[in-house]
Amino acid sequence: MDRNTFTGLFLIMIILAGSFYFFKPSEAELKKAKETEQQDSLKKAGAVVAPKDTVKNTIASTPAVDSLALKGPFGTALNGKKANTVLDNEKLLITLSNKGGKISSVEIKGQKTFDGKPSILFQGEANKFGLILNAAGKTINTNDLYFTPTKAGNKVTMHADYGANAYVEFVYDLKPASNKVNFNINLVGLQQVIANNTINLNWDATLLQQEKSLESEHRYSAPYYKYLDGDVDHLSVSKDEKEELTKGKIQWISFKQHFFSASLISKQAFDKGTLEVKVPTTPGLVKNYSANMQLPYAHQANQVYEMEFYFGTNKFSELKAQGYDLEQQVDMGYWPLKYINRFIVLPVFNFLNSFGWNYGLIILVLTILLKVALSPLTYKSYLSMAKMRVLKPEMDEIKEKVGEDNPTLVQQEYLKLYKKAGVNPLGGCLPMVLQLPLVMAFFFFFPNLFELRQESFLWMKDLSTYDEFIRFGVKLPFIGDHLSLMCVLMTISTLIMTYFNNQVSGATGQMKYIGYIMPIIFLGVLNSYPAGLNYYYFLANLMTFGQQFLIRKMVDDDKIHALIQQNKARPADEKKKKSKFQQRLDDYMRQQQQTQAKGKK
């Protein structure tokens, strides 16, 4: 097996390994399959399978309270009838429940789900919020208490009596045209009742599906948090995870999904806490989030905790306007990609957006600007590949003369030829490597760009998700349950680009066909990614093709060949002192040649 064959087979193995990694089933899919298998087996045995949520709701709706408990702590708040109170402004519609004195539902006004329904972040009994108090030797969860609501304008006070002149109070205040809800916790007269120096705040929420692709929402949803003197971080986006937050005081926590967030900011900061995320298998549910945060308790007669809720979109500018570094929830990529997106791409995008153009046109102009900025590197890359193509006949002669059984000597002769001709063999790769960070930055930019949500262009109804050219009705291996037309066009353009680049570089053998495998792999990977991202890659391929077509018209192979021959004929070049690196490289090649010669003897 020669070196080219080995290299080709090795690259194919890497590609296959990568495809197995990217297309392996997620933990959520495995869990769902396991539960389905268990239910099927129960049905075959004649058992009746009840949904988990039905069981949970049945138990929760039939509480039993004995007469002694009514005389104990918060006895008057243990029984009651559920009732709702509404707060709303231009941006939010918030429903408060007297059961737990909590926010039970949040609707983002002006936003719709993928199927045209109001965007409700969470609602239902699965969502819990309350304090866990150790009072008079008992553990009290305020989520189970019935509060008395009092509404004044857009301010609601939820009141639960512990006893005489002792109570818990939640105060919600929604300002006009704001996505923030001011939230105060007042503990009055409980300084002799609460035993510990800390109290716990528990918040559980199940976020509802907003976008067409639940898989995509899973990919970009996770609980986020920020330490008071630290950076923003998050839990896993792909699997169940639980994390103890013990490295310092925590400024805020956030239940983030793809394009919306529900955040809780503590002005006094939490001492420590626990965050947990679970990937549900129920259709229509994005993630199950749970937070148990610890607050300091100073045993004051009137202990006040000042907080803020943020309910709204993950639009970068809107999150940044809230303060507290909430905008860092928007995933702009890893270093240095996030800095390229935040300080170069996003400002240019916002500038173009100020003209009020369609977002398809904005992506087109953004791609043109990028290609113009990278055109010097593209020209250098093409020129270097053209020089290597012109030199290829001479390289073939060297290989034929020396023989393929002596690769070290072949490489040494190649280096001599490069040096005489004034050609850098890496000249075509370096400009391409320098372009990669900008190209890769867009892979994170477009999928997380809220502005593209439900914006149409041509046949694409929503640039923030995939376009369905064909829907199969069943999930097929590799490709999924649909075929995206823009992804197909992107793949075709990439295959054409690969063919064109092979003609320019003069690739032969297995390497000539390796380049055609990656576009097919990307077809399966990017088929479920946003149409806006595939549209950008399609435009970038077309423009690169156009650039190289123009450069090819400008670059004359005969002139390049003449210049190379002129460089080879210069006697002064032969007398130039070699660099230390070149001297070491020549010495290494000479030693390898001598070693091979001794081995043959």
C-alpha positions in Angstrom: 0.0 0.0 0.0 1.5 3.4 -1.1 1.4 6.5 1.0 -1.5 8.1 -0.9 -3.7 5.0 -0.5 -2.9 4.9 3.2 -3.7 8.6 3.6 -6.9 8.3 1.8 -8.1 5.3 3.9 -7.0 7.1 7.1 -9.1 10.1 6.2 -12.1 8.0 5.4 -11.8 6.3 8.8 -11.8 9.7 10.5 -14.9 10.8 8.5 -16.7 7.6 9.4 -15.8 7.9 13.0 -17.0 11.6 13.0 -20.3 10.6 11.4 -21.0 7.9 14.0 -20.3 10.5 16.7 -22.5 13.2 15.3 -25.4 10.9 14.4 -25.5 8.7 17.5 -28.9 8.9 19.3 -29.1 11.3 22.2 -29.8 10.3 25.8 -33.3 11.7 25.4 -34.0 9.5 22.4 -32.7 6.4 24.2 -34.8 7.2 27.3 -37.9 7.7 25.1 -37.3 4.4 23.3 -36.8 2.6 26.7 -40.1 4.0 28.1 -42.0 3.1 24.9 -40.6 -0.4 25.1 -41.7 -0.7 28.8 -45.2 0.6 28.0 -45.6 -1.8 25.1 -44.6 -4.8 27.2 -47.2 -3.7 29.9 -49.9 -3.4 27.2 -49.1 -6.8 25.9 -49.5 -8.2 29.4 -53.0 -6.6 29.7 -52.0 -3.8 32.1 -53.4 -0.3 31.9 -50.6 2.3 31.5 -51.4 5.7 33.0 -49.4 8.7 32.0 -47.0 10.0 34.6 -48.4 13.5 34.5 -51.9 12.1 35.2 -50.8 10.4 38.3 -48.9 13.5 39.5 -51.9 15.8 39.0 -54.3 13.4 40.7 -52.2 13.2 43.8 -51.6 17.0 43.9 -55.3 17.7 43.5 -56.4 15.8 46.5 -54.4 17.1 49.5 -55.3 15.9 53.0 -55.0 18.4 55.9 -55.8 17.2 59.4 -57.4 19.5 62.1 -54.2 19.7 64.1 -52.2 21.0 61.2 -54.8 23.9 60.8 -53.9 25.1 64.3 -50.1 24.9 63.6 -47.7 27.1 61.6 -49.4 28.7 58.6 -52.6 26.8 59.6 -54.9 29.3 58.0 -53.0 29.1 54.7 -53.1 25.3 54.4 -56.6 25.3 52.9 -58.1 27.4 50.2 -59.5 27.7 46.7 -57.3 28.3 43.7 -57.6 31.7 42.2 -55.6 33.7 39.6 -54.5 37.3 39.5 -53.2 38.9 36.3 -50.5 41.4 35.7 -49.9 42.7 32.2 -48.2 45.5 30.2 -47.2 46.0 26.6 -44.7 43.1 26.7 -45.9 40.6 29.2 -49.0 38.8 30.4 -48.3 37.3 33.8 -50.7 35.0 35.7 -50.2 34.7 39.5 -51.8 31.9 41.5 -52.8 32.3 45.1 -51.7 28.6 45.5 -48.0 29.2 46.4 -48.3 33.0 45.7 -46.3 32.3 42.6 -46.1 33.2 38.9 -47.9 30.3 37.3 -47.8 31.4 33.7 -45.9 33.9 31.5 -46.9 34.9 28.0 -44.6 37.0 25.9 -46.7 39.5 24.0 -46.0 40.1 20.4 -44.5 36.7 19.9 -46.0 33.5 18.6 -45.1 29.9 18.5 -44.2 28.2 15.2 -47.9 27.2 14.8 -49.3 30.6 15.5 -50.2 30.2 19.2 -49.3 32.7 22.0 -45.7 32.2 23.3 -46.2 30.9 26.8 -42.9 30.1 28.5 -44.4 27.9 31.2 -47.7 27.0 32.9 -49.3 24.3 34.9 -48.8 22.4 38.2 -45.4 21.1 37.2 -44.0 24.7 37.8 -43.2 25.4 41.4 -41.8 28.4 43.2 -41.5 29.0 47.0 -39.4 29.2 50.1 -38.6 26.1 52.2 -38.6 27.2 55.8 -37.7 25.3 59.0 -40.3 26.8 61.3 -41.3 25.5 64.7 -39.6 22.2 64.0 -41.5 21.7 60.8 -40.5 22.0 57.1 -42.8 24.5 55.4 -42.9 24.9 51.6 -44.7 28.1 50.7 -45.5 26.5 47.3 -48.2 24.5 49.2 -49.7 27.5 51.0 -52.7 29.5 49.9 -51.9 33.3 49.8 -54.3 36.2 50.0 -53.7 38.5 47.0 -54.0 42.3 47.0 -53.8 44.2 43.7 -53.1 47.9 43.4 -52.5 49.0 39.8 -49.9 46.7 38.3 -48.6 45.7 41.7 -49.8 42.5 43.5 -49.0 41.5 47.1 -49.4 37.8 48.1 -49.8 37.4 51.9 -49.7 34.2 54.0 -50.1 34.4 57.8 -47.9 32.3 60.1 -49.7 33.5 63.2 -50.2 36.8 65.0 -48.1 39.6 63.5 -46.0 37.0 61.6 -46.3 36.4 57.9 -44.6 35.8 54.5 -45.2 38.2 51.8 -44.4 38.1 48.1 -44.7 41.5 46.2 -44.7 41.6 42.4 -44.4 44.9 40.5 -44.6 45.1 36.7 -43.6 48.4 35.2 -45.0 49.7 31.9 -43.3 48.4 28.7 -40.8 46.3 30.7 -39.8 42.7 30.6 -38.7 42.8 34.2 -40.9 42.1 37.2 -39.7 43.5 40.5 -40.0 40.8 43.2 -39.6 41.3 46.9 -39.8 38.7 49.6 -40.8 40.0 53.1 -40.4 37.8 56.1 -42.1 39.6 59.0 -42.1 38.6 62.7 -40.4 35.2 62.0 -37.1 35.9 63.6 -37.9 33.7 66.6 -39.5 31.0 64.5 -37.0 30.2 61.7 -34.3 28.0 63.2 -31.5 28.3 60.7 -29.4 31.1 59.5 -30.4 30.4 55.9 -33.5 29.7 53.9 -33.9 27.9 50.7 -35.7 29.1 47.5 -36.9 26.5 45.2 -37.9 27.1 41.5 -39.0 24.3 39.2 -40.1 25.0 35.6 -40.9 23.0 32.5 -40.4 25.2 29.4 -42.8 24.7 26.5 -41.9 24.2 22.9 -41.8 27.5 20.9 -40.1 26.5 17.6 -40.8 24.0 14.8 -37.7 21.9 15.6 -37.8 20.5 19.2 -34.4 19.0 18.5 -33.0 22.5 17.8 -34.5 23.8 21.0 -32.9 21.0 22.9 -29.6 21.9 21.3 -29.6 25.6 22.5 -31.5 25.3 25.9 -29.8 25.0 29.3 -29.9 26.6 32.8 -27.4 29.4 33.0 -25.9 31.2 36.1 -23.4 33.9 37.0 -21.3 34.2 40.1 -21.2 37.7 41.5 -17.5 38.1 40.6 -17.3 35.5 37.8 -18.3 34.7 34.3 -21.5 33.3 32.9 -21.7 29.6 32.7 -24.2 26.9 32.0 -25.1 23.2 32.4 -25.2 20.6 29.6 -27.4 21.3 26.6 -27.5 17.6 25.6 -28.0 15.5 28.7 -29.4 15.4 32.2 -27.0 17.2 34.7 -27.0 18.5 38.2 -24.4 20.9 39.5 -23.6 22.4 42.9 -22.9 26.1 42.8 -20.4 26.6 45.7 -17.6 28.7 44.2 -19.0 32.0 45.5 -22.1 34.1 45.7 -24.5 33.7 42.7 -25.9 36.8 41.2 -28.5 35.3 38.9 -29.9 32.0 37.5 -31.7 31.6 34.2 -33.9 29.0 32.6 -32.9 29.5 29.0 -34.4 28.0 25.9 -33.5 28.7 22.3 -35.0 32.2 21.8 -36.5 33.0 25.3 -35.4 33.1 28.9 -36.9 33.2 32.4 -34.3 34.6 34.7 -34.2 35.4 38.4 -31.7 38.1 39.6 -31.0 38.5 43.3 -29.7 41.9 44.4 -28.3 40.5 47.6 -26.9 37.4 45.8 -27.5 33.8 46.7 -25.0 32.2 49.1 -24.9 28.9 47.1 -27.3 26.6 45.3 -28.0 23.7 43.1 -29.0 23.7 39.4 -30.4 20.7 37.6 -31.6 20.1 34.0 -33.5 17.0 32.6 -34.4 16.3 29.0 -38.0 15.2 28.9 -39.3 12.7 26.5 -42.8 14.2 26.3 -43.6 15.9 23.0 -44.0 19.7 23.3 -41.7 20.0 26.4 -38.2 21.5 25.9 -36.4 21.0 29.3 -37.2 20.4 33.0 -35.3 22.9 35.1 -34.8 23.0 38.8 -33.0 25.5 41.1 -32.5 25.3 44.8 -30.9 28.5 46.0 -29.8 29.4 49.5 -30.4 32.9 51.0 -28.8 34.3 54.2 -31.3 34.9 57.1 -30.3 37.4 59.7 -33.2 36.8 62.1 -34.5 40.4 61.7 -38.0 41.4 62.5 -38.5 42.4 58.9 -36.2 40.5 56.5 -36.4 41.8 52.9 -35.0 40.1 49.8 -35.0 42.2 46.7 -35.1 40.4 43.3 -36.0 40.8 39.7 -37.5 38.4 37.2 -36.7 38.8 33.5 -39.1 37.2 31.0 -38.4 37.8 27.4 -36.5 37.1 24.2 -32.9 36.2 23.8 -32.3 39.1 21.4 -28.7 40.2 22.2 -29.4 43.9 22.4 -32.4 43.4 24.7 -30.6 41.1 27.1 -27.7 43.6 27.2 -30.1 46.4 28.1 -31.2 44.5 31.2 -27.7 44.5 32.6 -26.0 41.8 34.8 -24.3 40.3 31.6 -27.5 38.5 30.7 -26.6 38.8 27.0 -23.8 36.2 27.6 -26.5 33.6 27.5 -26.5 34.0 23.7 -24.0 31.4 22.5 -21.7 33.2 20.1 -19.2 30.4 20.0 -15.9 29.5 21.7 -12.9 31.7 21.9 -12.0 33.5 19.6 -15.2 33.0 17.7 -17.4 34.7 20.3 -15.2 37.9 20.1 -15.4 37.9 16.3 -19.2 37.6 16.5 -19.7 40.1 19.3 -17.3 42.8 18.1 -17.3 42.5 14.3 -20.2 40.5 12.9 -22.9 41.7 15.2 -22.2 45.4 14.8 -22.1 45.1 11.0 -25.3 43.1 11.1 -27.0 45.7 13.3 -25.8 48.5 11.0 -27.3 46.7 8.0 -30.5 46.0 10.0 -31.0 49.7 10.6 -31.9 50.2 6.9 -35.0 48.0 7.4 -34.1 45.6 4.7 -35.3 42.0 4.4 -33.1 39.7 6.4 -32.3 37.6 3.3 -30.9 40.7 1.7 -29.0 41.6 4.9 -27.3 38.1 4.8 -26.4 38.6 1.2 -24.8 42.0 1.8 -23.0 40.6 4.9 -21.6 37.8 2.9 -20.4 40.1 0.2 -18.7 42.3 2.8 -17.0 39.2 4.3 -15.8 38.0 0.9 -14.4 41.4 -0.1 -12.5 41.6 3.2 -11.1 38.1 2.6 -10.3 38.6 -1.1 -6.6 39.3 -0.6 -6.2 36.0 1.2 -8.3 34.2 -1.4 -6.1 35.6 -4.2 -2.9 34.5 -2.4 -4.3 31.1 -1.9 -5.3 30.7 -5.5 -2.0 32.0 -6.8 0.0 29.6 -4.6 -2.2 26.6 -5.8 -1.6 27.8 -9.4 2.1 27.8 -8.9 2.0 24.3 -7.5 -0.1 23.2 -10.5 2.4 24.6 -12.9 5.2 22.8 -11.1 3.4 19.5 -11.1 4.9 18.2 -14.4 8.5 18.8 -13.0 7.5 17.1 -9.7 6.2 14.1 -11.6 9.5 13.9 -13.4 11.4 14.0 -10.1 9.2 11.2 -8.7 9.7 9.1 -11.8 13.4 9.7 -11.8 14.0 9.0 -8.1 11.4 6.3 -7.7 8.5 5.9 -5.3 10.5 3.6 -3.1 12.7 6.5 -1.8 10.1 9.0 -0.5 12.8 10.9 1.6 14.9 11.7 -1.4 11.7 12.6 -3.4 10.8 15.1 -0.7 14.3 16.5 -0.6 14.3 17.0 -4.4 10.9 18.7 -4.1 12.3 21.1 -1.5 15.1 22.0 -3.8 12.7 22.6 -6.6 10.5 24.8 -4.4 13.5 26.8 -3.4 14.8 27.3 -6.9 11.3 28.3 -8.2 10.5 30.6 -5.3 7.4 28.7 -4.4 6.0 28.1 -0.8 4.2 24.7 -0.7 2.2 25.9 2.3 1.2 29.2 0.6 -2.2 27.9 -0.4 -3.0 26.5 3.0 -2.1 29.4 5.2 -4.6 31.9 3.7 -7.3 29.3 4.0 -6.5 28.7 7.7 -6.6 32.4 8.4 -10.1 32.6 6.9 -11.5 29.7 9.1 -12.3 31.6 12.3 -14.5 34.0 10.4 -16.2 31.2 8.5 -16.8 29.2 11.6 -18.1 32.2 13.6 -21.2 32.2 11.4 -22.0 28.7 12.4 -22.8 30.0 15.9 -24.0 33.5 14.8 -27.0 32.6 12.6 -28.6 29.8 14.7 -28.6 32.1 17.8 -29.8 35.2 16.1 -33.2 36.1 17.4 -33.8 38.6 14.6 -34.2 35.8 12.1 -37.0 34.2 14.1 -40.1 33.8 11.9 -38.6 36.0 9.2 -39.3 34.8 5.6 -37.3 35.0 2.4 -38.2 33.5 -0.9 -39.6 30.0 -0.2 -38.1 30.0 3.3 -40.9 30.8 5.8 -38.6 31.0 8.8 -34.9 31.7 8.5 -34.3 30.6 12.1 -35.2 27.0 11.4 -35.0 24.5 8.5 -37.2 24.8 5.3 -39.1 21.7 4.4 -38.8 20.9 0.7 -39.8 17.3 1.3 -41.3 15.8 4.5 -41.0 12.1 4.8 -43.4 11.5 7.7 -41.0 9.1 9.3 -37.5 9.8 10.7 -34.9 8.3 8.3 -31.3 7.5 9.2 -28.8 10.2 8.5 -31.2 12.7 7.0 -34.1 12.9 9.5 -37.8 13.3 8.7 -37.4 16.1 6.1 -35.2 17.4 3.3 -34.2 21.1 3.3 -34.0 22.6 -0.1 -31.5 25.3 1.0 -29.3 22.6 2.5 -29.5 20.6 -0.8 -28.5 23.7 -2.8 -25.6 24.4 -0.3 -24.4 20.8 -0.8 -24.6 21.0 -4.6 -22.6 24.2 -4.6 -20.0 22.7 -2.3 -19.6 19.7 -4.6 -19.1 22.1 -7.5 -16.6 24.0 -5.5 -14.7 20.8 -4.7 -14.6 19.9 -8.4 -13.3 23.4 -9.3 -10.6 23.3 -6.5 -9.4 19.9 -7.7 -8.9 21.4 -11.2 -7.0 24.3 -9.7 -4.8 22.3 -7.4 -4.3 19.4 -9.7 -5.3 16.8 -7.1 -5.1 13.2 -8.2 -5.7 9.7 -6.9 -7.7 9.1 -3.8 -7.3 12.7 -2.6 -9.3 13.8 -5.7 -12.4 12.0 -4.3 -12.0 12.6 -0.6 -13.3 16.1 -0.9 -16.6 14.9 -2.2 -17.4 13.0 0.9 -17.5 15.9 3.4 -20.3 17.8 1.5 -22.5 14.6 1.8 -21.7 14.4 5.5 -22.7 18.0 5.9 -26.0 17.4 4.1 -27.0 15.1 7.0 -25.6 17.3 9.7 -26.9 20.7 8.5 -30.3 19.4 7.2 -31.9 20.4 10.5 -30.0 23.6 11.0 -31.5 27.1 10.2 -32.2 27.9 6.6 -30.4 31.3 7.2 -27.2 29.4 8.0 -27.4 27.2 4.9 -28.4 30.2 2.8 -25.2 32.0 4.0 -23.0 28.9 3.1 -24.7 28.7 -0.3 -24.0 32.4 -1.0 -20.4 32.0 0.3 -19.8 29.1 -2.1 -21.2 31.1 -5.1 -19.1 34.1 -4.3 -16.0 32.1 -3.8 -16.6 30.4 -7.1 -17.1 33.9 -8.7 -13.9 35.2 -7.1 -11.8 32.3 -8.2 -13.3 32.5 -11.8 -12.2 36.2 -11.9 -8.8 35.4 -10.5 -8.3 32.6 -12.9 -9.0 35.1 -15.8 -6.4 37.4 -14.2 -3.8 34.8 -13.6 -1.9 33.4 -16.7 -0.3 30.0 -16.2 2.2 30.7 -18.9 3.4 33.9 -17.1 3.6 32.0 -13.8 5.6 29.3 -15.6 7.9 31.9 -17.1 8.4 33.6 -13.7 9.2 30.3 -12.1 11.8 29.5 -14.8 13.3 33.0 -14.3 13.6 32.4 -10.6 15.3 29.1 -11.2 17.8 30.7 -13.6 19.0 33.3 -11.1 22.5 32.4 -9.9 22.2 34.8 -7.0 19.6 32.7 -5.4 22.0 29.7 -5.2 24.5 31.8 -3.3 22.1 33.0 -0.7 22.9 31.9 2.8 20.5 29.3 4.0 18.4 29.9 7.1 19.1 27.8 10.2 15.7 26.1 9.7 16.5 25.3 6.0 20.0 24.1 7.0 18.5 21.7 9.7 15.9 20.5 7.3 18.5 19.7 4.6 20.7 17.9 7.2 17.7 15.9 8.3 16.9 14.9 4.8 20.5 13.9 4.1 20.6 11.8 7.2 17.4 10.0 6.3 18.8 9.3 2.8 22.0 7.9 4.3 20.0 5.7 6.7 17.9 4.3 3.8 21.1 3.6 1.8 22.6 1.7 4.7 19.4 -0.3 5.1 19.5 -1.4 1.5 23.0 -2.7 1.9 
